[in-house]
Amino acid sequence: MNAFVQAGSLGDDTDTVVVPARIHGRILFVPVPRRVALASGIAGLAATAMPAATAAAASELADMGSPFEHFAQLRRVMIQTDNLIGPRHVLPALQQHLVSLSTRRRSARGTDAIELLALETRYEELAGWFAQDIGHERTAHGHTAKALDASHITGDTDLTAYILGRKAQLAVDTGHPADALGLAAAARRTARPGSRLEVIAVLHEAHARAVLGEGSEAHRAYDTALALLGRAGSDAVWGSWLDAAYISTARARSLAALGEYEQAAAGFDSALAVLPSAYRRDRGVYLARAARAHAGTGNVTLAARIGGQAVGIAAETGSARIFGQLDRLDQALAPATGEDGVAEFRASLDRIVLHPA
């Protein structure tokens, strides 16, 4: 980071993007001028800016009679697109639509205003998730905080419980697992007893405990989540994707955090075997986590091979979650550079990150 600042680049150019860069041997996400990213040869990762609201975006739907279904459909399409290519190319569009949606909501009254605010809240939450996945933590916190505030205004406690869970997830992923415990507890208190939202809250608690090194408590929380899921009803809105396989994959991530690499690797390998092809970015996340787990078991050749598969998806999507795991894998494999495939993996990773002059 200091190398960019000393060069004066950040002060000379306000059109910045957040990209992965190798700083003092580690891969960190840093803001740099777009022209620097383009000139570096990682043009694909320079595609996303945090766009300012434009007059056109604010007025483009002025003549639309009933915008709710339009915006709801747009959100579904953006989620599907994110699954395929990651959020780097989707977030700018989502933010522009959010400006338009907010404009429509402010001019609405009564039930229409409440419905649009609930949808706007979901847009804010999704924008927070997209920003987190491309490594823009400040933007992620900002969107998620706005979503939580708006959820209280709508009076939708399900929405509030879900966003509290997202805040717990964001806290643990940005290095604050103790804060995540409190947020997960708040999410569970807010969730309807017996709902899938309660299960989601317990999952966030479980991983926070694993990151804190509380292995027994983490495993108990996962067992609780499975028991709650067995009693929970189906829900087309909240947690429809939640099943025992999802919980098993979440537990694998926690097992890796606890250093239980053999079980973690088995869990990720199982998840990859059944992951639909449409979830391209998530495949990259699982591959990178599986590679790190295999490295932890000492199988560095397999780890390098799997990690190499994740590198390509990282370059396509710009996912900070993939890069974060690849950075950990890179550190784990550094002492084994002479082993089969390790040097090749590390070289391929170096080709897709920025190197300060």
C-alpha positions in Angstrom: 0.0 0.0 0.0 2.8 2.4 0.9 4.4 2.0 -2.5 1.3 3.4 -4.2 0.9 6.3 -1.8 4.6 7.3 -2.1 4.3 7.3 -5.8 1.5 9.9 -5.5 -0.8 7.8 -7.7 -3.8 7.9 -5.3 -3.7 11.6 -4.9 -3.5 12.1 -8.7 -6.5 10.1 -9.8 -9.9 9.8 -8.1 -11.1 7.0 -10.4 -9.9 4.1 -8.3 -10.6 0.4 -8.2 -9.8 -2.2 -5.5 -7.5 -4.9 -6.8 -5.3 -7.6 -5.3 -1.7 -6.6 -4.9 1.4 -8.4 -3.4 2.5 -6.2 -0.5 5.5 -7.4 1.6 4.9 -11.0 0.4 1.1 -11.0 1.1 -1.8 -10.5 -1.2 -3.9 -7.6 0.0 -6.8 -5.7 -1.6 -5.9 -2.1 -2.1 -7.4 0.9 -3.9 -5.4 2.1 -6.9 -6.1 4.3 -9.9 -7.8 2.5 -12.6 -5.1 3.5 -15.1 -2.5 1.8 -12.9 -4.5 -1.5 -12.9 -5.0 -1.3 -16.7 -1.4 -0.7 -17.3 -0.3 -3.6 -15.1 -1.9 -6.2 -17.3 -4.7 -7.2 -14.9 -7.3 -5.3 -16.9 -10.1 -7.7 -16.0 -9.8 -6.6 -12.4 -10.0 -3.0 -13.3 -13.6 -3.3 -14.5 -15.3 -2.3 -11.3 -15.6 1.2 -9.9 -17.9 2.5 -7.2 -20.0 4.7 -9.5 -21.4 8.0 -8.4 -25.1 8.5 -8.8 -26.0 10.1 -12.1 -28.9 12.3 -13.1 -29.8 9.8 -15.8 -29.9 6.9 -13.3 -32.1 8.8 -10.9 -34.6 9.7 -13.5 -34.6 6.8 -16.0 -37.8 5.3 -14.5 -39.7 8.5 -14.2 -42.5 7.2 -16.5 -42.7 3.7 -15.1 -46.1 2.9 -13.7 -45.3 -0.1 -11.4 -41.6 -0.5 -10.8 -41.6 -3.2 -8.0 -41.6 -6.3 -10.1 -39.2 -4.7 -12.5 -36.6 -4.1 -9.7 -37.3 -7.5 -8.2 -36.6 -9.2 -11.5 -33.4 -7.2 -11.9 -32.2 -8.3 -8.5 -32.9 -12.0 -9.4 -30.9 -11.6 -12.7 -28.0 -9.9 -10.9 -27.8 -12.8 -8.3 -27.8 -15.3 -11.2 -25.1 -13.3 -13.0 -23.0 -13.1 -9.8 -23.1 -16.9 -9.5 -21.6 -17.2 -12.9 -19.0 -14.4 -13.1 -18.7 -12.9 -9.6 -19.8 -9.4 -8.6 -17.0 -7.4 -10.1 -18.9 -6.6 -13.2 -22.4 -6.7 -11.5 -21.9 -4.3 -8.6 -21.8 -1.1 -10.7 -25.1 -2.0 -12.3 -26.7 -2.9 -9.0 -25.6 0.4 -7.5 -27.1 2.4 -10.4 -30.4 0.5 -10.1 -30.3 1.2 -6.3 -30.2 4.9 -7.1 -33.2 4.6 -9.3 -35.1 2.4 -6.8 -34.4 4.9 -4.0 -35.8 7.7 -6.2 -39.0 5.9 -6.9 -39.4 4.9 -3.3 -39.1 8.5 -2.0 -41.9 9.6 -4.4 -44.2 6.7 -3.4 -46.7 6.7 -0.5 -48.5 4.1 1.6 -48.1 0.4 0.9 -46.1 1.1 -2.3 -43.5 3.0 -0.3 -43.2 0.2 2.3 -42.9 -2.5 -0.4 -40.3 -0.5 -2.3 -38.3 0.2 0.9 -38.3 -3.5 1.7 -36.9 -4.2 -1.8 -34.4 -1.4 -1.5 -33.2 -3.0 1.8 -32.6 -6.2 -0.1 -30.7 -4.3 -2.7 -28.5 -2.7 0.0 -27.8 -6.1 1.6 -26.9 -7.5 -1.8 -24.6 -4.6 -2.6 -22.9 -5.2 0.7 -22.3 -8.8 -0.2 -21.0 -7.9 -3.6 -18.7 -5.3 -2.2 -17.4 -7.7 0.4 -16.6 -10.3 -2.3 -14.5 -7.9 -4.3 -12.5 -6.8 -1.2 -14.1 -3.4 -0.7 -14.8 -3.7 3.0 -15.7 -0.1 3.7 -18.4 -0.2 1.0 -19.6 -3.5 2.3 -20.0 -2.2 5.8 -21.8 0.9 4.5 -24.4 -0.9 2.4 -25.0 -3.5 5.1 -25.5 -0.8 7.8 -28.0 1.0 5.5 -29.9 -2.3 5.0 -30.1 -2.9 8.8 -31.5 0.6 9.4 -34.0 0.3 6.6 -35.2 -3.1 7.9 -36.2 -1.6 11.2 -38.3 1.0 9.3 -40.1 -1.6 7.4 -41.0 -3.5 10.5 -40.0 -6.8 8.8 -38.3 -8.8 11.6 -37.4 -11.6 9.3 -35.5 -9.1 7.2 -33.8 -7.6 10.3 -32.8 -11.1 11.5 -31.3 -11.9 8.1 -29.3 -8.7 7.9 -28.0 -9.1 11.5 -26.7 -12.5 10.3 -25.0 -10.9 7.4 -23.4 -8.3 9.7 -22.1 -11.3 11.8 -20.7 -12.9 8.6 -19.1 -9.6 7.6 -17.6 -9.1 11.0 -15.9 -12.6 11.2 -14.7 -12.3 7.6 -13.1 -9.0 8.3 -11.3 -10.1 11.4 -13.7 -9.4 14.2 -15.1 -12.8 15.4 -15.9 -11.6 18.9 -18.2 -8.9 17.4 -19.7 -11.6 15.2 -20.8 -13.6 18.2 -22.8 -10.7 19.5 -24.4 -10.1 16.1 -25.2 -13.8 15.6 -26.9 -13.9 19.1 -28.9 -10.8 18.1 -29.9 -12.4 14.8 -31.1 -15.5 16.7 -33.1 -13.5 19.2 -34.8 -11.6 16.3 -35.5 -14.7 14.2 -38.8 -16.5 14.5 -38.2 -19.7 16.6 -38.3 -22.7 14.4 -37.5 -20.7 11.2 -34.5 -21.2 8.9 -33.4 -17.7 9.9 -32.7 -19.2 13.3 -30.5 -21.9 11.7 -28.6 -19.3 9.7 -27.9 -17.3 12.9 -26.5 -20.4 14.7 -24.2 -21.1 11.7 -22.7 -17.7 12.0 -22.1 -18.2 15.7 -20.5 -21.6 15.0 -18.0 -20.2 12.5 -17.1 -17.3 14.8 -16.4 -19.7 17.6 -14.2 -21.7 15.3 -12.2 -18.7 14.3 -11.8 -17.8 18.0 -10.4 -21.3 18.6 -13.4 -22.6 20.6 -13.6 -26.0 18.9 -16.0 -27.7 21.2 -18.4 -24.8 21.2 -18.2 -24.6 17.4 -19.1 -28.2 17.0 -22.0 -28.0 19.4 -23.3 -25.0 17.5 -23.2 -27.0 14.2 -25.0 -29.9 15.8 -27.6 -27.4 17.1 -28.0 -26.0 13.6 -28.6 -29.5 12.2 -31.2 -30.2 14.8 -33.0 -26.9 14.2 -32.9 -27.5 10.5 -34.6 -30.9 11.0 -37.5 -29.1 12.7 -37.7 -26.0 10.5 -40.3 -25.6 7.9 -39.7 -24.8 4.3 -39.4 -21.1 3.4 -39.3 -19.8 -0.2 -37.9 -16.5 0.9 -35.3 -17.1 3.7 -32.9 -19.9 3.6 -34.5 -22.0 0.8 -31.0 -23.1 -0.1 -30.2 -24.3 3.4 -29.8 -28.1 3.8 -27.6 -30.6 5.6 -25.0 -30.5 2.7 -24.7 -26.7 3.1 -24.2 -27.1 6.8 -21.5 -29.7 6.2 -19.6 -27.4 3.8 -19.9 -24.6 6.4 -18.5 -26.9 9.0 -15.6 -27.8 6.7 -14.6 -24.1 6.6 -14.7 -24.0 10.4 -12.7 -27.3 10.6 -10.0 -25.6 8.5 -10.0 -22.6 10.9 -9.5 -25.0 13.8 -6.6 -26.8 12.0 -8.5 -30.0 11.5 -7.4 -30.2 7.8 -8.1 -33.9 7.0 -11.8 -33.5 7.8 -12.0 -30.0 6.2 -10.4 -31.3 2.9 -12.9 -34.2 2.8 -15.8 -31.8 3.3 -14.7 -29.5 0.5 -14.0 -32.3 -1.9 -17.6 -33.6 -1.2 -19.0 -30.1 -1.8 -17.2 -29.7 -5.1 -18.5 -33.0 -6.4 -22.1 -31.9 -6.2 -21.8 -28.1 -6.8 -23.8 -27.0 -9.9 -21.8 -25.6 -12.7 -23.8 -22.4 -12.6 -22.0 -21.5 -9.3 -18.7 -20.6 -11.0 -17.5 -18.1 -8.4 -18.5 -20.4 -5.5 -16.5 -23.2 -7.2 -13.5 -21.0 -7.1 -14.0 -20.4 -3.3 -14.4 -24.1 -2.6 -11.4 -25.0 -4.7 -9.2 -22.5 -2.9 -10.4 -23.6 0.5 -10.0 -27.3 -0.5 -6.4 -26.5 -1.7 -5.5 -24.8 1.6 -6.9 -27.7 3.6 -4.9 -30.3 1.5 -1.8 -28.2 2.1 -2.5 -28.4 5.8 -2.5 -32.2 5.5 0.9 -32.1 3.9 -0.2 -33.1 0.4 1.4 -30.1 -1.3 1.3 -31.5 -4.8 -2.5 -31.9 -4.7 -2.9 -28.6 -3.0 -0.9 -26.8 -5.8 -2.9 -28.6 -8.5 -6.3 -27.6 -7.0 -5.1 -24.1 -6.2 -4.1 -23.7 -9.9 -7.7 -24.4 -10.8 -8.9 -21.7 -8.4 -6.4 -19.1 -9.9 -8.3 -19.0 -13.2 -11.6 -18.3 -11.5 -10.0 -15.7 -9.2 -8.8 -13.9 -12.3 -12.3 -14.1 -13.9 -14.3 -12.9 -10.9 -11.9 -10.9 -8.7 -13.4 -12.6 -5.7 -11.6 -11.5 -2.5 -12.7 -14.7 -0.8 -10.8 -16.7 -3.5 -7.8 -14.4 -3.3 -7.7 -14.6 0.5 -7.5 -18.4 0.5 -5.0 -18.4 -2.4 -2.8 -16.0 -0.3 -2.9 -18.4 2.6 -2.2 -21.3 0.3 0.7 -19.4 -1.2 2.2 -18.8 2.3 1.7 -22.5 3.2 3.4 -23.7 0.0 6.3 -21.3 0.1 8.7 -23.7 1.9 7.8 -26.4 -0.7 8.6 -24.5 -3.9 10.7 -27.5 -5.1 7.8 -29.9 -5.0 5.8 -30.9 -8.1 3.5 -28.1 -9.3 4.2 -25.7 -6.4 6.4 -23.2 -8.4 3.9 -23.3 -11.2 1.0 -22.4 -8.9 2.9 -19.6 -7.3 3.9 -18.1 -10.6 0.3 -18.3 -12.0 -0.9 -16.5 -8.9 1.7 -13.8 -9.3 0.5 -13.1 -12.8 -2.9 -12.0 -11.7 -2.0 -9.7 -8.9 -0.5 -6.2 -9.0 3.1 -5.7 -8.0 4.1 -2.2 -6.7 7.1 -0.7 -8.4 
